[in-house]
Amino acid sequence: MGISYYTFQGISYLYLVYKAKDQPEKNFLNLTLYMLYFPKIMAGPIERHRKFLPQINLSGFKFDHQRVVEGGQLVMWGMFKKLVIGDTLGIVVNKVYADVEQFQGVPLIITFIIQPLQLYFDFSGYTDMALGFSRIFGIQLTDNFRRPFFAQTVGDFWRRWHITLSSWCNDFIYNRLLLKHRKWGNKAAVYAVFSSFLVIGIWHGANWTFVVLGILQGIALTYEFFTKRKRVKWNKLVPSFVYKWGSRSLVYIFFSVSLVFFFSQSMGDAIHFFRFLPQIQGLDNTHYGFNIVRWEAGVALSTALLFLIFEWMIEDKGLQLREWFNRLRWGYRWGIYFFWLFVVVYFSKNQMVFVYAEF
């Protein structure tokens, strides 16, 4: 359980103590808490000891009502994302990838469209809960997500998605290789990028699908590296609105293509998925063999869209959502809390294991 996150933290700690001459932690219980701290052990974030260890001085701990409120709100936010959206959409995604060969056409198109949402709300929901519980305890963890679906390049996407893994690979793989082979010029950057994402791919599992997953990211980032000037020119030729949303759409599509290899059990399943994806048929079938309650699917999709609208308002409009919510009258806030709790408890019947707990 949590072996990969545990290992990444151990490597970074040993490296920074040995190479960067960081002061080692002399209290064994503090070091154990850093390695095994329960909110983050199953699916991250991958914390650095430089940030985590200074926060666990219990002698200075004081109860803070505002901190508990903020932490509780994050926990509820994460539970809703995970149980109402992630797990409900997961019924469709898991059904398709459990036996891809029995599906073609519309069910595959639906899966292709929603699988980035399912993974995002599952994984970011866990992160929000980990951050929320930690906030209550007075510990500030690193947020693993920063509105990734509003990235305009694959490189920017990886600066917003699973941030602590990307940062770890950047510091301990990419930068090391780039420094070691700096005489190669641009080839060093390409080599470092492919090596980093090959590690990320294999980290997900010993399967060729994960190798292809890593290679695809390397190809995309290499393309962006060598076409930066051209893309700046293209940006000037079209309206900024079109370029912005066109870029975001392409990044979303590329990520969904990558997820076919992420979810497929074999290369054969991935090939079948792409081969039969364009075949439009069975439009009169309203269930497509998903075994999902239609109104529950509607709630999951509509709330997912609502969450994305909130994120768009934060990203492009600068809305401070939490401040706005906390300014509401207490009766409105508590009404929302209880309704939120009712919905979460109802949808908990669809509960599934966190996707990234497998890694």
Helices and strands as residue ranges (DSSP letters): H 3-18, H 28-36, H 38-41, H 49-52, G 53-55, G 58-60, H 65-79, I 80-86, H 87-98, G 100-102, H 106-137, G 148-150, H 154-158, H 163-169, I 170-174, H 175-180, G 182-184, H 186-203, H 208-226, H 228-237, H 240-263, H 267-276, H 294-317, H 321-326, H 330-347, G 348-350, G 355-358
